[in-house]
Amino acid sequence: MRLIRAIVTFLVSMALVFGLFMLVKWVTGSAMSLSYWDVAAIGVVVIVLEAARGMRDSRKRGT
């Protein structure tokens, strides 16, 4: 379940990032791009945040 939550969170965060980039392109007229390293960094941040949330949830449950 945690893996599915992490994957969904990653996909949603990527959709938000790309939506922001499309908004910047629409407003400024110039495109921005993401490298593979940028995508990997976003993935690492999402994984760390999901792990922290999982640890917090397990403390609340007392397990």
N, C-alpha and C positions, 0 to 999 in steps of 0.2 A: 504494500500500500504506500509506503514511504517513497519507493522508487517511482511509482506512478505519479504521486503528488509532485515530486521533484521534476519529472519530465514535463508535466502540465505547467508547472510554474515557470520552467525554462522557456517553453513555447510561448506562453503568455508574455513573458518579459521580452522575448525577441520580437513578438508582434508589436509591443509597445515601442520598442526602440526603432523598428522599421517604420512604424506610423509616425514617430517623431521626425525621422529623417525625411519622410515624404512631405510632412508639413513644412519642414525647412526648405525643401526643394520647391514647394508650391509658393511659399512666401518670398524666398530670395531668388528663385529661378536657377540656382546652381545646386547641383547634386552633391551629396556627401556619400561616402562609402565606408563599409566595414571590412576590415581585413579578417583573416581567419583567427589571428591572435585576439582581436577585439571580441569576436564571438566566443572564443575559448575563455577569455577573461569574464565575460558575462556569465557563462556557464559555471565557472568556479565560484563566482559570487552567489549565484542561485543555490548551488550545492551547499555552500557554507551556511547561508541563511536557513535553508531547509534543515540542516543538521542542528543548528542552534534552536530552531523552533521545535524539533523533535526532542531535544534534551529538555527544553522548558516544559513541554507537554508531559514528558515522563516524570518530571519532578512534581508536577501538579497531581498526577495520578498516584505518585508514591511508589512507582515500580523501578 
